[in-house]
Amino acid sequence: MGTYTPNLGLYKPDVGEVGWGDKVNENWDKIDEKVTALEGLKIVKEIVVDSDTDTVVLDELDINKHRFYILIISMISSGGYVHCYANDNFDNTDYVGRYTWEYNGYSSSGGRTGAVILDADVDAPTQIVCIITLDPAGHYMLRAEVVTTYAGFYTDARYTYRTKSTMDNLTKLVLKGSRSNSFRAGTKIVLLGVV
């Protein structure tokens, strides 16, 4: 039996637990209720993927207006690599950063290029939460926290990176998976910002 978070009472399934989908869906209702109650922090975009795809576009953004973004992705299953590109900048060498991950007592860390927010080649439910900003010089910066389950174990990963190039505004995010079905039907994507 899983546990509940102390503040919002969100359900956290136990390792190896099955049948926790309804409880996690209830978590989304609780998060939605609390997020909309926060002063100024609002949903900028909300997408439920209706058919399997490798690309999801969040456009008509304005980080200068919204100050920062919180991106929440609830994937039905992880699908290889997932990238979060800024303003159609698909040059992976422009994104530099680090990663750390832990799985079943093992861990790894190191440098990384590419706008990667997921590197889990398993067929398992995955949650990704990203904080996206522009630094004072105009570098796109992202920190992603990822939790996925695989073979009864949780994998916890963190990705942080920034672009070498600068931009005046962030107006578009492109989520690009390495598989044709990286974003399965039912995947939920919520982008929050100050409105």
TAWO-V455594 format. One record per residue. N is the residue number from 1. RES is the residue in one letter. SS is DSSP state (2 for helix, 1 for strand, 0 for the rest). PHI is phi in whole degrees, 0 to 359 (* if undefined). NEAR is the number of other C-alpha atoms within 10 Angstrom. Layout:
N,RES,SS,PHI,NEAR / N,RES,SS,PHI,NEAR
This chain:
1,M,0,*,11 / 2,G,0,285,11 / 3,T,1,238,11 / 4,Y,1,240,11 / 5,T,0,290,9 / 6,P,0,289,8 / 7,N,0,273,6 / 8,L,0,259,11 / 9,G,0,68,12 / 10,L,0,282,19 / 11,Y,1,280,19 / 12,K,1,242,16 / 13,P,0,297,17 / 14,D,0,282,14 / 15,V,0,303,14 / 16,G,0,84,13 / 17,E,0,291,12 / 18,V,0,241,10 / 19,G,0,73,8 / 20,W,0,261,14 / 21,G,2,302,11 / 22,D,2,298,9 / 23,K,2,293,13 / 24,V,2,291,15 / 25,N,2,297,12 / 26,E,2,297,13 / 27,N,2,303,17 / 28,W,2,300,14 / 29,D,2,298,12 / 30,K,2,294,14 / 31,I,2,297,14 / 32,D,2,300,14 / 33,E,2,298,11 / 34,K,2,289,11 / 35,V,2,296,15 / 36,T,2,291,13 / 37,A,2,277,11 / 38,L,0,291,10 / 39,E,0,292,9 / 40,G,0,89,13 / 41,L,1,275,16 / 42,K,1,226,18 / 43,I,1,285,18 / 44,V,1,270,19 / 45,K,1,218,15 / 46,E,1,217,14 / 47,I,1,229,15 / 48,V,1,245,15 / 49,V,0,295,16 / 50,D,0,266,12 / 51,S,0,209,11 / 52,D,0,309,15 / 53,T,1,206,16 / 54,D,0,254,16 / 55,T,1,221,18 / 56,V,1,230,17 / 57,V,1,249,14 / 58,L,1,246,19 / 59,D,0,242,13 / 60,E,0,58,11 / 61,L,0,266,19 / 62,D,0,204,16 / 63,I,2,293,18 / 64,N,2,295,13 / 65,K,2,281,12 / 66,H,2,272,18 / 67,R,0,74,13 / 68,F,0,199,17 / 69,Y,1,231,24 / 70,I,1,245,21 / 71,L,1,251,21 / 72,I,1,242,19 / 73,I,1,238,20 / 74,S,1,247,20 / 75,M,1,269,22 / 76,I,0,297,18 / 77,S,0,208,23 / 78,S,0,283,27 / 79,G,0,219,25 / 80,G,1,70,16 / 81,Y,1,277,17 / 82,V,1,230,23 / 83,H,1,250,20 / 84,C,1,237,24 / 85,Y,1,271,23 / 86,A,1,255,21 / 87,N,0,49,17 / 88,D,0,60,12 / 89,N,0,272,16 / 90,F,0,262,16 / 91,D,0,277,12 / 92,N,2,301,15 / 93,T,2,287,12 / 94,D,2,279,16 / 95,Y,1,258,25 / 96,V,1,235,18 / 97,G,1,180,19 / 98,R,1,222,16 / 99,Y,1,222,20 / 100,T,1,218,15 / 101,W,1,213,18 / 102,E,1,226,15 / 103,Y,1,207,15 / 104,N,0,49,12 / 105,G,0,89,7 / 106,Y,1,259,8 / 107,S,1,214,12 / 108,S,1,207,10 / 109,S,1,205,13 / 110,G,1,168,9 / 111,G,1,280,12 / 112,R,1,203,17 / 113,T,1,250,17 / 114,G,0,101,20 / 115,A,0,273,30 / 116,V,1,283,26 / 117,I,1,240,28 / 118,L,1,203,25 / 119,D,1,221,19 / 120,A,1,220,21 / 121,D,0,274,14 / 122,V,0,227,15 / 123,D,0,259,16 / 124,A,0,211,16 / 125,P,0,301,17 / 126,T,1,219,23 / 127,Q,1,244,20 / 128,I,1,233,19 / 129,V,1,235,20 / 130,C,1,239,21 / 131,I,1,252,17 / 132,I,1,238,20 / 133,T,1,218,21 / 134,L,1,249,22 / 135,D,0,284,12 / 136,P,0,303,8 / 137,A,0,276,10 / 138,G,0,100,17 / 139,H,0,281,20 / 140,Y,1,290,24 / 141,M,1,233,20 / 142,L,1,218,24 / 143,R,1,233,20 / 144,A,1,243,22 / 145,E,1,247,19 / 146,V,1,232,22 / 147,V,1,231,19 / 148,T,1,224,22 / 149,T,1,250,21 / 150,Y,1,207,19 / 151,A,0,51,11 / 152,G,0,82,13 / 153,F,1,242,15 / 154,Y,1,265,18 / 155,T,1,249,19 / 156,D,1,245,17 / 157,A,1,226,23 / 158,R,1,227,20 / 159,Y,1,232,23 / 160,T,1,230,22 / 161,Y,1,199,24 / 162,R,1,214,24 / 163,T,1,272,25 / 164,K,0,286,13 / 165,S,0,280,12 / 166,T,0,242,15 / 167,M,0,215,15 / 168,D,0,277,12 / 169,N,0,203,17 / 170,L,0,256,23 / 171,T,0,244,16 / 172,K,0,203,18 / 173,L,1,241,19 / 174,V,1,241,18 / 175,L,1,269,20 / 176,K,1,234,23 / 177,G,1,263,24 / 178,S,0,274,16 / 179,R,0,240,17 / 180,S,0,295,13 / 181,N,0,242,17 / 182,S,0,304,25 / 183,F,1,254,31 / 184,R,0,283,20 / 185,A,0,307,16 / 186,G,0,100,16 / 187,T,0,301,21 / 188,K,1,250,19 / 189,I,1,230,20 / 190,V,1,233,19 / 191,L,1,244,20 / 192,L,1,251,21 / 193,G,1,204,21 / 194,V,1,277,17 / 195,V,0,240,12
